[in-house]
Amino acid sequence: MPRGALRWRFSRSSGPGGQHVNTSDTKVELICNIDELDSDPDIEMRLASQLGSEVRITCSTERSQLANRRKAIEILAGKLDRANRQAKPRRPTKPSAAARRTRLEDKSRLSSLKTQRRWQPDE
């Protein structure tokens, strides 16, 4: 992955860490520009259609900036992998003859049950 495709931003985060949190920039924001990735145009188009032209990952779960950086890279890699997966083409199927017969039998059974529930005048 080319360095120009990734940009990092750091800021102070909330959460655990005590006074350390108030003085250190441990919150990490990773910005990945899809257009600047070195990959096939088909892959870039697929990623851009699903994720947009820019992907932002924010991570502030860990106490150190290094751990948050690692976590942000893992999250980005997972997102890119999921977006790059091609969906399997759906093969059209038909219900079997037994399934059609069972469905029709169930429909007629329910229809007769509802007919019996109707009001019928005394003769």
C-alpha positions in Angstrom: 0.0 0.0 0.0 1.6 3.3 -1.0 2.3 5.8 1.8 0.4 8.6 -0.1 -2.9 6.6 0.3 -2.8 6.7 4.1 -2.9 9.8 6.3 -2.8 9.8 10.1 -4.3 12.2 12.6 -3.8 12.1 16.3 -5.7 13.8 19.1 -6.4 13.4 22.8 -8.9 10.7 23.6 -11.3 10.0 26.5 -11.5 6.9 28.5 -9.1 5.0 30.7 -5.6 6.2 31.4 -5.9 8.8 34.1 -3.8 11.9 33.8 -1.9 10.3 30.9 -5.0 10.8 28.7 -5.1 14.5 29.3 -1.5 15.0 28.0 -1.0 12.4 25.3 -2.4 12.2 21.7 -3.5 8.6 21.9 -6.6 8.8 19.7 -5.8 7.7 16.1 -7.7 8.6 12.9 -6.6 6.7 9.8 -7.7 8.1 6.5 -7.3 5.9 3.4 -7.7 7.4 -0.1 -9.1 4.7 -2.3 -8.1 6.5 -5.5 -4.4 6.4 -4.6 -4.1 2.7 -3.9 -1.9 0.7 -6.2 -4.3 -2.0 -7.4 -6.3 -3.1 -10.4 -8.8 -0.6 -11.6 -11.6 -3.2 -11.1 -10.7 -3.6 -7.5 -10.5 0.2 -7.0 -13.9 0.6 -8.6 -15.4 -2.1 -6.4 -13.9 -0.6 -3.2 -15.0 2.9 -4.2 -18.5 1.8 -5.0 -18.9 0.2 -1.6 -16.8 2.4 0.7 -16.6 5.7 -1.2 -13.5 7.5 -2.2 -12.2 7.9 1.3 -12.3 5.5 4.3 -11.9 6.9 7.9 -11.1 4.7 10.8 -11.1 6.1 14.3 -9.6 4.2 17.2 -9.2 5.2 20.8 -9.8 1.9 22.7 -6.2 1.4 23.8 -4.1 3.5 26.1 -1.2 3.9 23.8 -1.0 5.5 20.4 1.0 2.6 18.9 -1.7 0.0 20.0 -4.4 2.3 18.5 -2.4 2.5 15.3 -2.1 -1.2 15.0 -5.8 -1.7 15.7 -6.8 1.0 13.1 -4.7 -0.8 10.5 -6.4 -4.1 11.3 -9.8 -2.6 11.0 -8.9 -0.9 7.7 -7.6 -4.2 6.3 -10.8 -6.0 7.4 -13.0 -3.4 5.7 -11.0 -3.5 2.5 -11.1 -7.3 2.4 -14.9 -7.4 3.0 -15.5 -4.8 0.3 -13.2 -6.5 -2.2 -15.1 -9.8 -1.9 -17.2 -10.6 -4.9 -20.7 -11.9 -4.3 -21.3 -15.3 -5.7 -23.8 -15.2 -8.5 -27.2 -16.5 -7.5 -28.3 -19.6 -9.3 -32.1 -19.6 -9.8 -33.8 -22.6 -8.4 -37.3 -24.0 -8.6 -39.3 -25.6 -5.8 -39.5 -29.4 -6.1 -42.7 -31.1 -7.2 -43.2 -32.4 -3.6 -42.8 -28.9 -2.2 -45.3 -27.5 -4.6 -47.8 -30.3 -3.8 -47.3 -29.8 0.0 -47.9 -26.1 -0.4 -51.1 -26.6 -2.3 -52.3 -29.2 0.2 -51.6 -26.8 3.1 -53.5 -24.0 1.2 -56.6 -26.2 0.6 -56.5 -27.4 4.2 -56.5 -23.8 5.6 -59.1 -22.8 3.1 -61.5 -25.5 4.3 -60.8 -24.7 7.9 -61.7 -21.0 7.3 -64.8 -22.1 5.4 -66.0 -24.2 8.4 -65.5 -21.1 10.7 -67.9 -19.0 8.7 -71.4 -18.3 9.9 -73.9 -20.7 8.4 -77.6 -20.1 8.8 -79.7 -22.8 10.4 -81.8 -24.8 8.0 
